[in-house]
Amino acid sequence: MKNSVAFLLLFICSFYNAQEMELCKCDLLKKSEDSISDFYAKHEFKAISKKEALKTKYDYISVQYLKKYSKSQDIVDSLELKISNEISKIVPDTAYVSYKIRDSIERLEYSKKFGDIPKPVIIKTGKLHDAIAILYHTRNFYHPKYYLRISYDEGKSWKNYYTGLEKNANYLFKTNSKYPLWKDKNNIQIEADIVRMIKEPLFPSNPIPTYETIKNNALITLNLKEIIKDSDGINDLEEKFVYFTNPLSADTDKDGTMDFDDENPRYKNLNNDFTRLAEILRFGDYPLLTNNSTVQMDEFTTDLKTVHEDIQTQVEKQKSEFKPRERSFLDLLEFKVIVTDDENIRRMDTYGEKTIFLTSKEYSNYLKYNYGINYCNYSKIFKCDDQKDTYILTFDGLIIGETYIFIKIPEGWIVRIGHRWQA
């Protein structure tokens, strides 16, 4: 795996190699790549100092250091223990068998819930008079966020609140915390290690980040006044730090769908040749032409009249083949992040995949509150300078990148993959 700068170098190499293949001439794309180069240089990973890790991120958080405290090494991950015990019984073990065992046990364990929260992600629960609180983290491997699920009527109704915190950035909450979750009616408390990331993930060789424990005896107190602020159905912290939506509007893009239920809450969908082109790249699965002797690239054609039907059919086919697990409340909190300055790409249909589209400037702000590992970047769709009805776009993902050429034809697009790199 390459780090962020290496990704960029590969990305830029993709562009120059594409030029060598005479894909097209495009000065605007060259300027865009220069801008991306500056962006990645600015945001190259650098471990924060120990002093910085110990600072409280927000005013509603306070930290106390305990003389007697719970130890992280005493925590037993019952789910992982069950999985490893079952795998150890299989001889010979294979990656496929391990996957099937893990999938089977996870499905079973995640079906066991407290309220509507699966037990494997629950850190601690607590009750104070009629109030019940569940402190839990989301299931995302690289961005597990800490949430509170709170009922003030003994579990008859619940509300969900993002705490503004992400696991390991810089608190690792302890499931064996000895303190009651409710400190009082206005405050939640939990024991934690204070950690910092000292080595970012490197794909595919070392995809797990490395953390250093700074303090192992912290008691974190969260004042609920700021956390439960909610002007429109999603707490304000979640709108500010996660979705970048308008906390004063339940429907940021005014498309008639409330932000929490909206697959693309920031931008109202458009339906034009370029939004459909973006959908083809993101979700389409079209057969490559086999009789293409004029260009040495992968190529396929699309009919714009049937794009939505084609992609919907492909999506349904994938669902039937892979048999995804039943969607739960946790799935509603998961989303993709796509960085692009292209207006049409931001307004494409996302076919059931919740997506937060950010401009490059907004992404810089996003990095103040989130570690930016799991995202992808699309350049603008630029018109080629030297070819009629021909456009170019570059895509930069986590472990793969591609350069696309699009040629407009009466029925739709010819799509050519000019260059592809993989980590």
Backbone hydrogen bonds, N-H to C=O, Kabsch-Sander energy under -0.5 kcal/mol:
donor,donor_aa,acceptor,acceptor_aa,energy
7,F,3,N,-2.7
8,L,4,S,-2.0
9,L,5,V,-2.5
10,L,6,A,-2.6
11,F,7,F,-2.6
12,I,8,L,-3.2
13,C,9,L,-2.9
14,S,10,L,-2.3
15,F,11,F,-1.4
16,Y,12,I,-2.4
17,N,13,C,-3.2
18,A,14,S,-2.1
19,Q,15,F,-1.9
20,E,16,Y,-2.2
21,M,17,N,-1.6
22,E,19,Q,-2.1
23,L,18,A,-2.1
30,K,26,C,-1.6
31,K,27,D,-2.2
32,S,28,L,-2.0
33,E,29,L,-2.6
34,D,30,K,-1.9
35,S,31,K,-1.9
36,I,32,S,-2.3
37,S,33,E,-2.2
38,D,34,D,-1.8
39,F,35,S,-2.1
40,Y,36,I,-2.7
41,A,37,S,-2.0
42,K,38,D,-1.9
43,H,39,F,-1.5
44,E,41,A,-0.8
53,A,49,S,-2.1
54,L,50,K,-1.5
55,K,51,K,-0.6
55,K,52,E,-0.8
61,I,58,Y,-1.5
62,S,221,T,-2.1
64,Q,219,L,-1.9
66,L,64,Q,-0.5
66,L,217,N,-3.1
69,Y,67,K,-0.5
74,D,71,K,-1.5
75,I,72,S,-1.8
77,D,75,I,-0.6
78,S,76,V,-1.3
81,L,77,D,-2.3
82,K,78,S,-2.2
83,I,79,L,-2.2
84,S,80,E,-2.7
85,N,81,L,-2.2
86,E,82,K,-2.0
87,I,83,I,-2.5
88,S,84,S,-2.0
89,K,85,N,-0.6
89,K,86,E,-0.9
90,I,87,I,-1.6
91,V,89,K,-0.5
98,S,94,T,-2.7
99,Y,95,A,-2.3
100,K,96,Y,-2.5
101,I,97,V,-2.4
102,R,98,S,-2.7
103,D,99,Y,-2.9
104,S,100,K,-2.2
105,I,101,I,-2.5
106,E,102,R,-2.8
107,R,103,D,-2.2
108,L,104,S,-1.7
109,E,105,I,-2.9
110,Y,106,E,-2.8
111,S,107,R,-0.6
111,S,108,L,-0.7
112,K,109,E,-1.2
113,K,111,S,-0.6
114,F,117,I,-2.5
115,G,113,K,-0.5
117,I,114,F,-1.8
119,K,112,K,-3.0
121,V,118,P,-1.4
122,I,119,K,-1.4
123,I,135,L,-3.0
124,K,135,L,-1.5
126,G,133,A,-2.1
128,L,131,A,-2.8
131,A,128,L,-2.3
132,I,151,S,-2.9
133,A,126,G,-2.8
134,I,149,R,-2.3
135,L,124,K,-2.9
136,Y,134,I,-0.6
136,Y,147,Y,-2.3
137,H,121,V,-1.8
138,T,145,K,-1.7
145,K,143,H,-0.6
146,Y,165,L,-2.6
147,Y,136,Y,-3.0
147,Y,145,K,-0.5
148,L,161,Y,-3.0
149,R,134,I,-2.5
150,I,148,L,-0.6
150,I,159,K,-2.6
151,S,132,I,-2.7
154,E,130,D,-2.8
156,K,153,D,-1.0
159,K,150,I,-2.1
161,Y,148,L,-2.8
163,T,146,Y,-2.3
166,E,169,A,-0.8
167,K,144,P,-3.1
168,N,171,Y,-2.3
169,A,166,E,-2.3
169,A,171,Y,-0.5
171,Y,166,E,-0.6
172,L,193,D,-2.6
173,F,171,Y,-0.6
174,K,191,E,-2.6
177,S,174,K,-1.2
183,K,181,L,-0.7
183,K,187,N,-2.0
184,D,187,N,-1.3
187,N,184,D,-1.2
188,I,222,L,-2.3
189,Q,181,L,-2.8
190,I,220,I,-2.1
192,A,218,A,-2.6
193,D,172,L,-2.0
194,I,215,K,-3.3
195,V,170,N,-2.5
195,V,193,D,-0.6
196,R,212,E,-1.9
198,I,210,T,-2.6
199,K,210,T,-1.5
202,L,206,N,-3.3
203,F,2,K,-0.5
206,N,202,L,-3.1
210,T,199,K,-2.5
212,E,196,R,-2.7
214,I,194,I,-3.4
214,I,212,E,-0.5
215,K,194,I,-1.5
218,A,192,A,-1.6
219,L,64,Q,-2.8
220,I,190,I,-2.8
220,I,218,A,-0.5
221,T,62,S,-2.7
222,L,188,I,-3.1
223,N,60,Y,-2.7
223,N,221,T,-0.5
224,L,186,N,-2.8
224,L,222,L,-0.5
226,E,223,N,-0.6
227,I,223,N,-0.9
228,I,224,L,-2.7
229,K,226,E,-0.8
236,D,229,K,-2.8
238,E,235,N,-0.8
239,E,235,N,-1.7
240,K,236,D,-2.3
241,F,237,L,-2.8
242,V,238,E,-1.9
243,Y,238,E,-2.1
244,F,239,E,-1.3
245,T,239,E,-0.9
249,S,246,N,-1.8
253,D,265,P,-0.8
254,K,251,D,-1.3
259,D,250,A,-3.1
261,D,258,M,-0.9
262,D,258,M,-1.2
262,D,259,D,-0.5
267,Y,264,N,-0.6
270,L,347,R,-2.4
276,R,272,N,-2.3
277,L,273,D,-1.2
278,A,274,F,-2.2
279,E,275,T,-2.0
280,I,276,R,-2.0
281,L,277,L,-2.0
282,R,278,A,-2.3
283,F,279,E,-2.9
284,G,279,E,-0.8
284,G,280,I,-1.3
289,L,299,E,-3.1
293,S,291,N,-1.0
297,M,295,V,-1.1
298,D,417,I,-0.8
300,F,415,V,-2.2
302,T,413,W,-2.2
304,L,302,T,-0.6
304,L,411,E,-1.9
305,K,411,E,-0.5
306,T,303,D,-1.5
307,V,304,L,-0.7
310,D,306,T,-3.0
311,I,307,V,-2.8
312,Q,308,H,-2.4
313,T,309,E,-2.2
314,Q,310,D,-2.1
315,V,311,I,-2.8
316,E,312,Q,-2.4
317,K,313,T,-2.1
318,Q,314,Q,-2.1
319,K,315,V,-2.1
320,S,316,E,-2.0
321,E,317,K,-1.8
322,F,318,Q,-2.6
323,K,319,K,-1.7
331,D,328,S,-0.5
332,L,328,S,-0.8
332,L,329,F,-0.8
333,L,330,L,-1.6
334,E,331,D,-1.2
336,K,354,K,-2.6
338,I,336,K,-0.5
338,I,356,I,-2.1
339,V,376,C,-2.9
340,T,338,I,-0.6
340,T,358,L,-2.5
341,D,378,Y,-0.6
343,E,341,D,-0.6
346,R,342,D,-1.8
347,R,343,E,-0.7
347,R,344,N,-0.8
348,M,345,I,-1.4
353,E,350,T,-1.9
354,K,352,G,-0.7
355,T,263,E,-3.3
356,I,336,K,-3.2
357,F,355,T,-0.6
358,L,338,I,-2.5
358,L,356,I,-0.5
363,Y,359,T,-2.5
364,S,360,S,-1.5
365,N,361,K,-1.2
366,Y,362,E,-2.4
367,L,363,Y,-1.9
368,K,365,N,-1.4
369,Y,366,Y,-1.6
370,N,366,Y,-1.6
372,G,370,N,-0.6
373,I,371,Y,-1.5
375,Y,373,I,-1.2
376,C,337,V,-1.6
377,N,396,D,-2.7
378,Y,339,V,-2.3
379,S,394,T,-2.5
382,F,380,K,-0.9
382,F,392,I,-2.5
384,C,390,T,-3.0
385,D,25,K,-3.8
386,D,25,K,-0.6
390,T,387,Q,-1.0
391,Y,406,F,-2.7
392,I,382,F,-2.8
393,L,404,Y,-1.9
395,F,402,E,-2.9
396,D,377,N,-2.8
397,G,400,I,-2.7
401,G,421,W,-2.3
402,E,395,F,-1.8
403,T,419,H,-2.4
404,Y,393,L,-3.1
405,I,416,R,-2.7
406,F,391,Y,-2.7
407,I,414,I,-2.5
408,K,389,D,-2.8
408,K,406,F,-0.5
409,I,412,G,-2.3
412,G,409,I,-0.9
413,W,302,T,-1.0
414,I,407,I,-2.4
415,V,300,F,-3.3
415,V,413,W,-0.5
416,R,405,I,-3.0
416,R,414,I,-0.5
417,I,298,D,-2.3
418,G,403,T,-2.0
418,G,416,R,-1.0
419,H,403,T,-1.0
421,W,401,G,-2.6
423,A,399,I,-2.6
